[in-house]
């Protein structure tokens, strides 16, 4: 991970000065990785059930840092939620935020039985024919 400190002007392509960010785990409760995995698996199960897809599930990593990024990539997050997850300072705080977000998403799938629209489609400009 890195943070952009400054953009470098006068180059034919975009360049920046960056600061590399440490990847600490933080004080990880024993139950947190299991909760994140369980919610991610449940979300994928519900989504597969609603869309009638049968994509094979890949196992989640044991490393908390890798787990936090894998769950973040697969979670149906808005750009704002994605940015909040990215700015968390440790794998533990990322997993805490992701567990909260996945609880919301699992509850929405269970109660509405509707599949979320990819946020990339929401950014498209609608034009009348």
HELIX and SHEET records of a PDB file:
HELIX    1   1 UNK A   30  UNK A   51  1                                  22    
HELIX    2   2 UNK A   64  UNK A   74  1                                  11    
HELIX    3   3 UNK A   79  UNK A   86  1                                   8    
HELIX    4   4 UNK A   91  UNK A  112  1                                  22    
HELIX    5   5 UNK A  119  UNK A  122  1                                   4    
SHEET    1   A 2 UNK A   2  UNK A   8  0                                        
SHEET    2   A 2 UNK A  15  UNK A  20 -1                                        
END                                                                             
